[in-house]
């Protein structure tokens, strides 16, 4: 496995947005298999154009049956499955945040020590219903965080201007003495949308634990977020040719290629328009 930065110069370093390349490659492989005509053998790419110069595309070789999946929670290596679930959640959160063009952070907190995650999830669902009744276009991606005292609270990626007074009164009407805070993410010289992905990823990276959590408790997202993906059959059967073609796809919609990763084991790779610094 060999990562490579498409942008010229610069030492390798931590990505502004965690890429989780192995899981991403596996996801691309599984999804392209379900959308490929029987008998096709070659490379295929999944392109996501977020607009504003942000795009990503994964490619994989297609030509064999999907691998069988184990029964949820019955794997011999549950710890590894939990890690994979977290990585998949981070990838999905990034896609939803970028697709919905979310660029501000809304935090919902309790004064009481609410340790019941089911209750906290129900409160968030009620909050969404009430807010959308007044603002039907309200969209969010929410990630929970558990405080040291045991209480849950929520970090929500939202878009643009927010009616803070309304949001606070709505949340307090549900939970009593709680509070909200809205602010743009701290992004330095990078892209604010990517910075928001990085911020939420920090909480998804924490130990979530508990039987049966896997992906379903790691984040929440409002209805109606459309991730603009399309599948493109690549006219090549070599991995180097697939990389070149996929880089061309990303550049054609975003105008730039910033970073790519290739996974020889999976016969797959991914290309991003942003670079190692999230620009």
Secondary structure by P-SEA (a helix, b strand, c coil): cbbbbccccccccccccccaaaaaaaaaaaaaaaccccccbbbbbbbbbcccccbbbbbbbccccccccccccccccaaaaaaaaaaaaaaaaaaaaaaacccbbbbbbbccccccaaaaaaaaaaaaaaaaaccccccbbbbbbbcccbbbbbbbbbccccaaaaaaaaaaaaccccbbbbbccccccccaaaaaaaaaaaaaaccccccccccccccccccccccbbbbbbbccccaaaaaaaaaaaaaaccccccbbbbbcccccccccccccccc
